[in-house]
Amino acid sequence: MPAIVGVAQVITLGNSSVFHIGDVYKIMPFAAAKTFSGAGSFNTGERLNVHNNLSSTNTSDPDMIDQNNAFNM
């Protein structure tokens, strides 16, 4: 069913953002990133109590090549 969209004001979009309104056939990002973080890195909220007695982050990437986005144009 078609979407009827009124006025949309976009102030800022990041480098790899996707802005989606209404019906969409295909959504493709134009950027990719890999993030390594340790235990408890992205915790948010009030009264967090995180105990990481022994923690390590494995950043080894033996294949060296991840999925690309060469055809996302």
N, C-alpha and C positions, 0 to 999 in steps of 0.2 A: 504494500500500500504506500503510495507516495507521501512524503512528508512535506508539510507546509511550514516553512521556517520564516519567522519575522526578522527583525533587525538583530544582528549579533555584532558586538563591538569587541575586538580582540586587541588588547594593549600590547602584549608581549608573548612570544612563543620561543621556547628554547631551541637549541640546535637540533635536537632529535625528537622534537615534539610532534604529536599527531593531533590535529584539530578536526573533530568529527561532529557534524550536525546532520541529522536526518538519515536518509537511506544511503548506504555506501556499498559499492561493488567491491572495491579493493582498498585496503589501507596498507601502505608500505613505508617503513621508516627509512630515512636516508643516512642514518649514522648508527654505529654500534659501539658499545663499550664493554669492557670487562672490569669488574670490581672485585678486589680482594679485601676482606675485612676479618678481623678477629672475633672471637666469641663475645657477644654482648655489644657489638659496635653500633647496631642500628636500633637499640632499645630506646623507646620514648615513653614518657608518662611520668606520673608522680609517684614518689616513694618506691623507686626501683631498688632492689637489693640483689645485685648480681654477684655470684661467687665463681670466679674462674681460677681454680687452684693451679691447674696446669693446662695451658692452652697454647696451641700453635696454629698458624695459618699456612696451609700448603699452597704455595704459589707456583708449583711446578706445572708446566704445560708442555708435555712431551710431543704432542702432535704439531705444535707451532702454528697451525692454521685452523681458524674457526670458520663457522658459516659466514660467508660474505653477503653483502647486499649490492652486488654489482648490477643486477638487473632491476633495481628499484629506482626507476627514473620516471 
